[in-house]
């Protein structure tokens, strides 16, 4: 049982203070960083543990309880702070970056994207909380002697005051008893001497009255003795309670309520001490000490070296395990293989970040290209099917549209001719009217000597001819305008029907057009991927000295860039489902 407990404690300490990934990708600089930041973490946890342990020591005045409470509270806070600091120290700040590079995994939400920043923000909040909560207890610990002296002086003053109060209380009773005893003795002397008084008989000698007074005197002496004994016992009991720290007895029997040595009393004492010169400087130094330690840890974490970044990366550790198992041997020259010399950590990181990510993208692009080919073929089939499905309806509609086009063209031509006729007749009517006006003016200007009757006859003759011509042409104009309106109505009907047919054709061809647009999108993406594959193939060739022709064969080693629970497992994944590449 003891051995199992020792093993458990050892493993627990290793988990808290050891290296999370053991020696994998661990460099000397990373090791030095871990030692440094762990030291600061232990200092912070120790300061927290001491301050909270001191707080636990104020729970009771019983020494056993004080020791137990100090150890338990201090240990709990020490382990809690160490656990939080260890979690912060071992946080993989490059997790998102490597997941995007190797596995094309992107944050699902804002919380996942900013969780590292949130963790750091929470730690900063803990700094403020620690300063507010821990600093006062450290202040009490630093000024412990002053606090104890002040509390002791208050305790001694309270004890002295209570002791004096007890003595005065009992002394008052004794004084009253002594006064009564003195009066009775005087009365006895008067009775024995034969002095006449209110309480004496005036007969000398020890008569019945004298003997009665003697009994009273004896009773008074006994009462005085009992009062002295009672006072001594009470004082002894009080002193014993003070010496044994029996605060319950002191409070319940003697009313001593300022004897406690708890947190409230110490805080009150510290408040009085804070008014002394030099206290503020010490308090500021304590707060600065806590803030400096916590901010030092945060700065070390945020400004961690590249070697630490590599070491804490779970994705890079996973690929390192695969590298050691020989999973990358097909991509590496002999001198860089793990059993022939190996790679440096920085070179390995470059290999993973650049080469493996390019191979992963190449594989993803190739897979997407194959899927696009299948989608294009399927779309072509759908297009052909759709074309056959709408061919008859489309042919009828297009035939009707052609007929309508010809009819519209014919009607437009007729409309134009008819319009010209109407314009021509209107022009001729205007000319006749103008001629009539000219004839009238001409007749008016003829020689007045002519016979008036001849002039009237000639004038009526010409006017009748012109009016007949105007009437004939007006009748023709009305007929032509009626025909023109009829042509315009026919043209409007044909145009409306033509628009309806065009809309029906557009509606009929819409699914086909959508298929064609989608096909064009797929083709554009296909040609883009083709260019990317050629470029990546050239870059991989330049990096590892081999050509990966995605159109013919993708090496089996591409499996190593996929997540796997077993780092030693090397599977033949030539025909396996490739990972999804998110653009």
Residue pairs with C-beta under 8 A, 6 or more apart in sequence:
15 86
16 79
16 82
16 83
16 86
17 38
17 42
17 82
17 86
19 26
19 31
19 34
19 311
20 90
20 312
21 311
21 312
21 317
24 311
24 317
24 320
24 321
25 310
25 311
25 316
25 317
25 320
25 345
25 348
26 311
27 307
27 311
27 345
29 305
29 307
29 308
30 305
30 307
30 308
30 310
30 311
33 300
33 304
33 305
33 307
33 308
34 89
34 308
36 300
37 89
37 297
37 300
37 301
38 89
40 293
40 296
40 297
40 300
41 81
41 82
41 85
41 86
41 89
41 297
42 82
43 293
44 81
44 85
44 290
44 293
44 294
44 297
45 77
45 78
45 79
45 81
45 82
45 85
46 78
47 134
47 138
47 289
47 290
47 293
48 77
48 78
48 81
48 130
48 134
49 74
49 75
49 77
49 78
49 81
50 74
50 138
50 141
51 77
51 134
51 135
51 137
51 138
51 141
52 73
52 74
52 76
52 77
52 134
52 137
53 70
53 71
53 73
53 74
53 75
53 77
54 70
54 74
54 137
54 138
54 140
54 141
55 73
55 137
55 263
56 69
56 70
56 71
56 72
56 73
56 74
57 66
57 69
57 70
58 261
58 262
58 263
58 266
59 65
59 66
59 69
59 262
60 66
60 69
61 245
61 247
61 260
61 261
84 123
84 126
85 297
87 119
88 119
88 120
88 123
88 297
88 301
89 297
89 301
90 312
91 116
91 119
91 301
91 312
92 312
92 313
92 314
93 116
93 301
93 304
93 309
93 312
94 309
94 312
94 313
94 316
95 116
95 313
95 314
95 315
96 107
96 113
96 116
98 313
98 314
98 315
98 316
98 353
99 105
99 106
99 315
100 106
101 352
101 353
101 357
102 315
102 319
102 352
102 356
102 357
102 360
102 561
103 315
103 360
103 561
103 562
103 563
103 579
104 360
104 361
104 364
104 579
104 580
104 581
104 582
105 582
106 582
107 113
111 118
120 298
120 301
120 302
123 294
123 298
124 298
126 294
127 290
127 291
127 294
127 295
127 298
130 290
130 294
131 287
131 290
131 291
134 290
135 283
135 286
135 287
135 290
136 267
136 270
138 286
138 290
139 270
139 282
139 283
139 286
140 147
140 266
140 267
140 270
142 282
142 286
143 270
143 273
143 279
143 282
146 269
146 273
147 266
147 269
147 270
147 273
150 269
150 272
150 273
151 261
151 265
151 266
151 269
154 258
154 269
155 258
155 259
158 256
158 258
158 259
159 242
159 256
159 259
162 238
162 250
162 254
162 255
162 256
163 235
163 238
163 239
166 231
166 234
166 235
166 238
166 254
167 231
167 235
170 227
170 230
170 231
170 234
171 231
173 227
174 224
174 227
174 228
174 231
177 220
177 223
177 224
177 227
178 224
180 220
181 217
181 220
181 221
181 224
184 213
184 216
184 217
184 220
185 217
187 199
187 200
187 213
188 210
188 213
188 214
188 217
190 197
190 200
191 199
191 200
191 201
191 207
191 209
191 210
191 213
192 204
192 205
192 206
192 210
193 204
194 202
194 203
194 204
194 205
195 202
196 202
200 209
201 207
201 209
206 214
237 249
237 253
238 250
238 254
240 246
241 249
241 250
241 253
241 254
242 250
247 256
247 259
247 260
250 256
250 259
251 257
251 259
258 265
273 279
274 280
274 283
304 312
306 346
307 345
310 316
310 345
310 346
310 349
311 317
316 348
316 349
316 352
318 563
318 564
318 567
319 348
319 352
319 356
319 560
319 561
320 348
321 567
321 568
322 328
322 560
322 567
322 570
323 338
323 343
323 348
324 338
325 567
325 568
325 569
325 570
326 337
326 338
326 339
326 570
327 557
327 559
327 560
327 570
328 337
328 351
328 356
328 557
328 560
329 337
329 557
330 555
330 556
330 557
331 355
331 359
331 544
331 546
331 555
331 557
332 343
332 351
332 544
333 545
334 340
335 341
336 342
336 343
336 347
343 351
354 543
355 540
355 543
355 544
356 560
356 561
357 561
358 536
358 539
358 540
358 543
359 540
359 548
359 558
359 561
360 558
360 561
360 579
360 581
361 532
361 536
361 581
362 533
362 536
362 537
362 540
362 548
362 550
362 554
363 550
363 554
363 558
363 561
363 578
363 579
364 578
364 579
364 580
364 581
365 529
365 532
365 533
365 536
365 550
365 581
366 533
366 550
366 551
366 554
366 578
367 578
367 581
368 525
368 529
368 581
369 526
369 529
369 530
369 533
369 550
372 522
372 525
372 526
372 529
373 526
375 522
376 519
376 522
376 523
376 526
379 515
379 518
379 519
379 522
380 519
382 515
383 512
383 515
383 516
383 519
386 511
386 512
386 515
387 512
390 508
390 509
390 512
393 508
394 505
394 508
394 509
397 501
397 504
397 505
397 508
398 505
400 501
401 498
401 501
401 502
401 505
404 494
404 497
404 498
404 501
405 498
407 494
408 491
408 494
408 495
408 498
411 487
411 490
411 491
411 494
412 491
414 487
415 484
415 487
415 488
415 491
418 480
418 483
418 484
418 487
419 484
421 480
421 484
422 477
422 480
422 481
422 484
425 473
425 476
425 477
425 480
426 477
428 473
429 470
429 473
429 474
429 477
432 466
432 469
432 470
432 473
433 466
433 470
435 466
436 462
436 463
436 466
436 467
436 470
439 459
439 462
439 463
439 466
440 459
440 463
443 455
443 458
443 459
443 462
446 455
533 550
533 551
537 547
537 548
537 549
537 550
540 546
540 547
540 548
541 547
541 548
548 554
548 555
554 574
556 572
556 573
556 574
558 573
558 578
559 570
559 571
559 572
559 573
559 576
560 570
561 579
562 573
562 579
